[in-house]
Amino acid sequence: MSSTAGQTAASRLKIVSAGLTDVGRKRNHNEDSFLIDDELQLYVVADGMGGHAGGGTASRIAVETIDKEMRRAREGKDNPFLSVPNLQDSPIPESLRTAVEKACLAIFTAAQEDARLSGMGTTVISLVVRDEHAFFAHVGDSRAYLIRGDLIQQISEDHSLVNEQIKAGMITPEEAKHSRYKNIITRSVGFEEEVQVDVMGLVSEPGDVFLLCSDGLANMLEDREIHEVVSKARALDEAPKRLIDLANERGGDDNITVIVVRVEA
């Protein structure tokens, strides 16, 4: 699952993707999961929490459920993957939202049935690329970035305590990097029966790179460093490994997961 390329019949743009996960330097097990489904052009990173058994279980259920639900939607009578001429009318965001909500219920139910999994949950950042459109569904502090030319922009907004403090003017972004609360998230998938899912969409251009990652990467690297590594990579599948290596060189405090998705004409 480290490097694949795919092109669906209805898509006018080629998508190349690569992904990698690493336990990091401080943890003894990896609670992150990721999904690369080039057939659907669906990509997911999930960062689990809830102890040795719980975190990894929650993130795995999340990626498996989202993939299953999006495939089920494609086979249904209201197939959201059929071409839609404009961004606003696409049914994909609602399908993605529903898939994450189903993942939430599946994780919550599994935790109710097994005391060892009690309290587990996960972040989710997911991406579907369809024609020239890119759609995201998001819960927690795993991130989506757009790299376009000389620019890098964070597409998702962290559902975290420090981000709430930044928005309220209580702390600066620089202070947030060193806050003792930086790992506290305000929303997660599966901790409760239901969750509010943020969805968004944008028009993509040939050459765009979308990067999905867990906070094990985002907390260790500046945005400009992420941009530099991706831009300098000779092949796309070099980028995740180089980014993970860099995060580990900085201390590797957490599990690190990266997916990069490039849109090609």
C-alpha positions as CSV (number, residue, x, y, z in Angstrom):
1,M,0.0,0.0,0.0
2,S,3.0,2.3,-0.2
3,S,2.8,3.6,-3.7
4,T,0.1,3.3,-6.3
5,A,-1.3,5.1,-9.3
6,G,-4.9,5.0,-10.5
7,Q,-7.3,6.5,-12.9
8,T,-11.0,5.9,-12.9
9,A,-12.9,5.6,-16.1
10,A,-15.0,8.8,-15.5
11,S,-12.1,10.9,-14.3
12,R,-10.3,13.3,-16.7
13,L,-7.3,13.8,-14.5
14,K,-4.8,11.2,-13.4
15,I,-4.1,10.7,-9.7
16,V,-0.8,9.5,-8.3
17,S,-0.6,8.7,-4.6
18,A,1.8,7.4,-2.0
19,G,1.4,6.8,1.7
20,L,3.5,5.6,4.7
21,T,3.1,5.2,8.4
22,D,5.7,4.9,11.2
23,V,5.6,4.2,14.9
24,G,8.0,7.1,15.6
25,R,10.7,7.1,18.2
26,K,8.8,7.3,21.5
27,R,5.8,5.0,21.2
28,N,6.0,1.2,21.2
29,H,2.9,0.6,19.0
30,N,1.3,2.4,16.1
31,E,-2.3,3.6,16.6
32,D,-2.5,5.3,13.2
33,S,-4.2,3.8,10.2
34,F,-4.4,5.0,6.6
35,L,-6.2,4.1,3.4
36,I,-5.2,4.5,-0.2
37,D,-8.1,3.5,-2.5
38,D,-7.0,4.7,-6.0
39,E,-10.0,3.0,-7.6
40,L,-12.4,5.3,-5.7
41,Q,-9.7,8.1,-5.5
42,L,-10.4,8.0,-1.7
43,Y,-7.7,8.6,0.8
44,V,-7.9,8.6,4.7
45,V,-5.6,9.1,7.6
46,A,-6.9,8.2,11.1
47,D,-5.0,8.8,14.4
48,G,-6.4,6.6,17.1
49,M,-6.5,7.1,20.8
50,G,-7.7,5.1,23.8
51,G,-4.9,2.9,25.0
52,H,-2.9,0.0,23.5
53,A,-5.9,-1.9,22.1
54,G,-8.3,0.9,21.6
55,G,-6.5,3.4,19.5
56,G,-5.4,1.1,16.8
57,T,-8.8,-0.6,16.7
58,A,-10.6,2.7,16.4
59,S,-8.4,4.0,13.5
60,R,-8.7,0.7,11.7
61,I,-12.5,0.5,12.0
62,A,-12.6,4.1,10.8
63,V,-10.7,3.6,7.5
64,E,-12.4,0.2,6.8
65,T,-15.9,1.6,7.4
66,I,-15.3,4.8,5.3
67,D,-14.0,2.7,2.4
68,K,-16.9,0.2,2.7
69,E,-19.5,3.0,2.9
70,M,-18.2,4.9,0.0
71,R,-18.1,1.7,-2.1
72,R,-21.6,1.0,-1.1
73,A,-22.7,4.5,-2.1
74,R,-21.1,4.0,-5.5
75,E,-23.1,0.8,-6.0
76,G,-26.4,2.4,-4.9
77,K,-29.0,4.1,-7.1
78,D,-27.8,7.5,-6.1
79,N,-24.2,7.0,-7.0
80,P,-22.3,10.2,-5.8
81,F,-19.4,9.4,-8.1
82,L,-21.2,10.2,-11.3
83,S,-19.9,13.3,-12.9
84,V,-21.3,16.6,-11.7
85,P,-20.5,19.8,-13.6
86,N,-19.9,22.0,-10.6
87,L,-18.5,21.8,-7.1
88,Q,-21.6,23.0,-5.2
89,D,-23.9,20.4,-6.6
90,S,-21.8,17.3,-5.9
91,P,-23.3,14.8,-3.6
92,I,-19.8,13.5,-2.6
93,P,-19.4,15.7,0.5
94,E,-22.6,14.4,2.0
95,S,-21.6,10.8,1.2
96,L,-18.3,11.4,2.9
97,R,-20.0,12.9,5.9
98,T,-22.3,9.9,6.2
99,A,-19.4,7.5,5.9
100,V,-17.5,9.2,8.8
101,E,-20.7,9.2,10.8
102,K,-21.1,5.4,10.2
103,A,-17.5,4.9,11.3
104,C,-18.3,6.9,14.5
105,L,-21.2,4.6,15.3
106,A,-19.2,1.5,14.5
107,I,-16.3,2.5,16.8
108,F,-18.7,3.5,19.6
109,T,-20.6,0.2,19.3
110,A,-17.4,-1.8,19.4
111,A,-16.3,0.0,22.5
112,Q,-19.6,-0.7,24.2
113,E,-19.2,-4.4,23.5
114,D,-15.7,-4.8,24.8
115,A,-14.6,-3.2,28.0
116,R,-10.9,-3.2,26.9
117,L,-11.8,-0.8,24.1
118,S,-13.8,1.6,26.3
119,G,-13.3,5.3,25.5
120,M,-11.5,4.7,22.2
121,G,-11.8,7.2,19.4
122,T,-9.9,8.5,16.4
123,T,-9.3,11.5,14.3
124,V,-10.2,11.3,10.6
125,I,-9.1,13.3,7.6
126,S,-10.4,12.0,4.3
127,L,-10.1,13.1,0.7
128,V,-12.0,12.2,-2.5
129,V,-10.7,13.5,-5.8
130,R,-13.3,13.4,-8.6
131,D,-12.7,15.0,-11.9
132,E,-11.3,18.5,-11.1
133,H,-12.9,18.6,-7.6
134,A,-11.4,17.6,-4.3
135,F,-13.6,16.9,-1.3
136,F,-12.6,16.6,2.4
137,A,-14.3,15.3,5.5
138,H,-12.6,16.0,8.8
139,V,-12.8,15.4,12.6
140,G,-9.9,16.1,15.0
141,D,-6.4,17.4,14.5
142,S,-5.1,15.3,11.6
143,R,-4.6,17.6,8.7
144,A,-5.1,18.2,5.0
145,Y,-2.8,20.5,3.1
146,L,-2.9,21.8,-0.5
147,I,0.5,22.4,-2.2
148,R,0.1,24.5,-5.3
149,G,3.2,26.0,-6.9
150,D,5.1,28.0,-4.3
151,L,2.2,27.9,-1.8
152,I,1.1,25.5,0.9
153,Q,-2.2,25.9,2.7
154,Q,-3.8,24.0,5.5
155,I,-7.3,23.0,4.2
156,S,-8.6,21.5,7.4
157,E,-9.1,23.3,10.7
158,D,-7.8,21.6,13.8
159,H,-10.5,20.5,16.3
160,S,-8.2,21.1,19.2
161,L,-8.0,23.0,22.5
162,V,-5.0,25.1,21.4
163,N,-6.7,26.1,18.2
164,E,-9.8,27.2,20.2
165,Q,-7.4,29.2,22.3
166,I,-5.7,30.8,19.3
167,K,-9.1,31.8,17.8
168,A,-10.1,33.3,21.1
169,G,-6.9,35.3,21.2
170,M,-5.7,33.6,24.4
171,I,-2.4,32.3,22.9
172,T,-0.4,32.9,19.8
173,P,0.3,30.2,17.2
174,E,3.9,30.1,18.4
175,E,2.8,29.5,22.0
176,A,0.5,26.8,20.8
177,K,3.4,24.7,19.5
178,H,4.8,24.4,23.0
179,S,1.5,24.2,24.9
180,R,1.1,21.3,27.3
181,Y,-2.5,21.0,25.9
182,K,-1.5,20.6,22.2
183,N,-2.6,17.0,22.1
184,I,-6.1,17.6,23.5
185,I,-8.7,17.4,20.7
186,T,-12.2,18.7,21.0
187,R,-13.9,16.3,18.6
188,S,-13.2,12.6,17.8
189,V,-14.8,9.8,15.8
190,G,-16.2,7.1,18.0
191,F,-15.7,8.5,21.5
192,E,-19.4,9.4,21.5
193,E,-22.2,7.9,19.4
194,E,-22.4,10.9,17.1
195,V,-20.0,13.5,15.9
196,Q,-20.1,16.7,13.9
197,V,-18.1,16.2,10.7
198,D,-16.6,19.2,8.8
199,V,-16.8,18.8,5.0
200,M,-15.3,21.1,2.3
201,G,-14.5,21.1,-1.3
202,L,-12.3,22.9,-3.8
203,V,-11.5,23.0,-7.5
204,S,-8.1,21.4,-8.1
205,E,-5.6,22.1,-10.9
206,P,-3.0,19.8,-12.6
207,G,0.1,19.8,-10.5
208,D,-1.7,20.2,-7.2
209,V,-0.5,17.9,-4.3
210,F,-2.8,17.1,-1.4
211,L,-1.1,16.0,1.7
212,L,-3.0,14.2,4.6
213,C,-1.1,13.6,7.8
214,S,-1.5,12.8,11.5
215,D,-0.3,15.3,14.1
216,G,2.9,13.2,14.5
217,L,4.0,15.0,11.4
218,A,2.3,18.4,11.7
219,N,3.7,18.9,15.3
220,M,7.3,18.3,14.2
221,L,7.5,20.2,10.9
222,E,6.7,23.7,9.8
223,D,4.4,24.1,6.8
224,R,7.2,25.5,4.7
225,E,9.4,22.4,5.4
226,I,6.6,20.1,4.3
227,H,6.3,22.1,1.1
228,E,10.1,22.0,0.5
229,V,10.3,18.2,1.0
230,V,7.3,17.5,-1.3
231,S,8.5,20.0,-4.0
232,K,12.1,18.5,-4.0
233,A,11.1,14.9,-4.2
234,R,12.1,13.3,-7.5
235,A,9.3,10.8,-7.3
236,L,6.1,11.2,-5.3
237,D,6.7,8.1,-3.2
238,E,9.9,9.5,-1.8
239,A,8.0,12.3,-0.1
240,P,6.3,10.4,2.7
241,K,9.5,8.6,3.8
242,R,11.5,11.8,3.7
243,L,8.9,13.6,5.8
244,I,8.7,10.8,8.3
245,D,12.5,10.6,8.6
246,L,12.6,14.4,9.3
247,A,9.9,14.1,12.0
248,N,11.9,11.2,13.6
249,E,15.1,13.3,13.4
250,R,13.2,15.9,15.5
251,G,12.3,13.4,18.1
252,G,9.5,11.3,16.6
253,D,7.3,12.0,19.7
254,D,4.2,10.3,18.1
255,N,3.1,7.9,15.4
256,I,3.6,9.6,12.0
257,T,1.4,9.0,9.0
258,V,1.5,10.7,5.6
259,I,-0.4,10.4,2.3
260,V,0.5,12.5,-0.7
261,V,-1.9,12.7,-3.7
262,R,-0.9,14.5,-6.9
263,V,-3.2,15.6,-9.6
264,E,-1.8,15.2,-13.1
265,A,-3.3,16.3,-16.5
